[in-house]
């Protein structure tokens, strides 16, 4: 039997869950689905993307720290450019503008105030790679 994996839901370490929730909501367009102050954890989502923001108290026993890198695989070059425009207009921390790279990704990089990074990309070279590997 083949098991189908769901979309991943990464845990992002942050210094303050309330402050980070506001940034993710106001600058990156996420919804704050819930915030459990008793365990220092919040669940946020946008479209099919679901993330957890974990504060120091939640991470104390787990040892995970920032920064982390989250890769967001979008459906097209236009989608990458559009998200960059939205985040830039909302005063998000954008570290690099969209660019088509020689390795076949059209991408840009953004960050949150804790230094966690988002690599937003579209893989435009996969069809070429699949053709090359089948020859």
N, C-alpha and C positions, 0 to 999 in steps of 0.2 A: 504494500500500500504506500502510495506517495503522499507525504505530508506537505501541505501548503502552508508556507510561513505568512504570518500577517505583517503589516507594516511595523517597523521597529519603533519603539517609543523611548528615545534616549533620556537619560537623567543628566541634567546640566547643573554642575555645581555653581552656586552663587553665594555672595556674601550676605545678601538680605533678600529674602523671598518677596516681600511686599514691594520693595524698590524695583527688583528685577521684573516682577509681574507687570508693573506699570510700564516699564520700558518695552517689554515684549508686546503689550497691548497697544501702547500709544505710538511706538516707532515701527514695530514690525507687523502690526495688524493681527496679532493673535487674540483669541478669546481666553479669558481666565475662567476656566471651567469650575475650579474649586481651589481653596487655599486652606489647608489644615495647619493652623498655627500651633496646635499642640505637638505636632511632629515635625514642623518646619519644612513642609512640602506643598507644592502646588502643581496642579495639572492644567496645562494650556493646550490649545489646539487652533489650527487654522486649516481649513479644507481637510485633506487627508493626513495632515501632519500633526502628530501628538507628541508633546514633550512634557517632561517633569522638571520643575525647578526645585533643587534641593539645597536647603540652607545648612549652615554648620552643624546644628543640633542633629539633623537627620543623618548627615554624613559621618558623624563622630565615630560610630562603630564600624563604618564601612571603609573609611580611608581614601575615598576618591576625592580628587581635587581638580581645580581648573588649572589651565584651560583645557577644554575639549574642542574637537573639530567635528561639526555636523555637516555632512554632505547632503545637499538637496538636489535631486535629479529631476529637472523639469522637462516638459515634453517638447520644447522647441527653443530655438535661439531667441525668437520673439518673446517667449515667456520669461526667459532670463533677463532680457533687456527691460521688459515691462516691470518685473519685480525690482530690478535695480532702480528704475525711475521712481517707483512707489516708495521704496525705502529711503532713497536720497531725498525726496520731497518731504518725507516725515522726519528728517534730521536723524536718521539712523547712522550708526558708525559704519561707514562704507570705506573699506581699506583699499579696494581696487575696483576699477571700472570694468564692465564686461569686455571681454576680448576673446577672440578665437585663438586657441593655443595650437602649437605644432603637433601636440599629442592627441588632437581630435576633440578637445572639450572647449566649448564656449562658456566662459565662467567669469564670475566676480566673487570678491570676498567681502564679507561684512563681519561685524563683531558686536558683542554686548559689552556693557561697562565692566564686566568681570574678566574680559579678555577671551572669552569663548568665541570661537569663530564659526562662521557659516561659509562653506564653499558652495555656491549656487551654480549649477552647471547644466548643460545639455551636451550629451555625447553624440556629436554629429558624425563621428568616424566609425561607429559600430557596424553599419552596413558594409563599409569597405573592409573592416577587419574580418567580418564573417565571410565575405567573398574570397579574401586572400587565404583564409584558413581552409576553405573547402577545395582549393586548387591543388 
